[in-house]
Amino acid sequence: MIKELSTFAELTPAKLYEILKLRSTIFVVEQQSIYLDADGHDPHCLHYTYYHNHTPIAYSRILPPRTVYEQASIGRVCVEKSWRHKGLGRMIFGESLQILLQSFGPQPIKIQAQLYLKDFYRSFGFEPITEPYDDCGILHIDMLRP
């Protein structure tokens, strides 16, 4: 497995295509949530990807402060279906937190979490700051790590 941290400009068209394919496969097709994944924020973010045989198997998007929220954030965290239940989600999210803090300094971090993952994110120090709400057919909750 190869881990790669890239700015948007550093992503080749082929790598960007594979990342967008992974994200759409999981968030749009598997979860049956119709939304525009290419939301305009990718050019401002860091992209952290795990590759196996040159294919992305896990991914996270690390957002600088004032990109989506006033706080820095991590989103689009996903693991390819055949690689789930092997600890990759916990590993890539934990490493993404460290990358965020090293890149932007110690600060509060805000995320939009799918409700069923609330306890997963709590294990990293995040606490709910909103009531659950529907976002594109899936219950979400905003969480903050002070």
N, C-alpha and C positions, 0 to 999 in steps of 0.2 A: 504494500500500500504506500502510495506517495501522497504527501500532504503539501498543498500549495496555497499560498496567500498571494492574491493579486489585486492590483487596482483594476478598474474597468479598462483603462488604456492598455494594460499588460495582457489582457485576455485576447487570445487569437479569436478570429471569427468561429473557428471550429470548436474551441473550448466554450465560448459564450453560447453557441448553439446547443452543445451538450448539457450545459448547466440549465439553460431555459427549458430544455426538453425534460430534464429530471424534475424541475420545479413544477412544470405543467402536468406531468404524469401524476405526480403526487397530489398537488393542491387542487387541480381542476378536474382531472379524470378520476383518480381513485376516490377523492373526497366529494366528488360531484358538486363542486362549488364553482359556479360560473362567475369569474372575475378576470380583470385584465392584470396578468402577472407583471408584464412590462410596464411598471407604473411611473417611470421617469426618474426613479431614485438610484438605479444601478450605477450610473456614471459617477456618482458621488461617494460610493461605498467601497469597502474592502470585501473581497470575495474569497472565502476560505473553503477549499474543496479537498476532499479525499478522493484519490483516483486508484482504481485497480485495473490493470491492463489498459491504461489510457482512457478509462471510462469513469465518469464521476459516480461515486457510490454514496457520498454524504456531502452536505453543503450547508453553509450559513452565510448570511449577508450581514456585515457589520457596518452600522450607520453612524456617521459622525453626529455630534450634537447639532441641533437646528436643521436636520435633514427632514425628518418626519415629525419628531417631537423636539421640544427644547433640550431634552436629555439625549445622550447617545443611546443607541438601541442595537439589538440583534434580532434578525428576522429571517424568514424563509428557511428555517432550520429543517432539514429533511434528510432521510436515509432511504436509499433504494430498497424496495420491498424484500428482495432476497438477502439483504444484509442486515435486516432488523433483528432485534433481540440478541445482539452480540455486544452491546455496550457502546456502539458507535455514536448514538444520539447524545449520550451523557458525555462521551469523550469530546466530540466536536463542539458541543455547547460550552463545556468547561474551558477548552482551549480558546474558543472565541471570546469568552469573557476576559481571559488573560491578554489576548491580542488587543481587545478594545481598551483595556486599562493601560497597556504599554503604549498604544498608539495615541490615545487622547488624554491620558492621565486619570488619576482617581476621581471619580464623580458618580453621581446617581445614574442609574441605567433604567430606562423604561422599555417594557416590551408589551406587545399585544399577544396574548397566549390563548390557544384553544383551551376551552374550559377543562376538558378532560386531562390536560397536562399541568393543571394548577399545582399539584403536589410535586411533580417533577421540578418545576421552576422554584417552588418553595425550598427545595433541597439545595438550591444555589443562592439562597438569601433573598429571593423576591417575595413580595407581599402584595395581595390584591389591593387595588386602589379604586376599582369600579365594581358595580354589580355586573353580573353576566349580561351580555347583549348579543344580538344576532348580527353577524357580519357575513354576508353572502351565503346564508343558509347554515352557518356553523356558529355555535355558541362560543363566544370569546370573553376574555376578561383582561383588563389592563393591569399590569403588575409593575412594581418599582423595587429596585434594590438601592437603598440609600447609600 
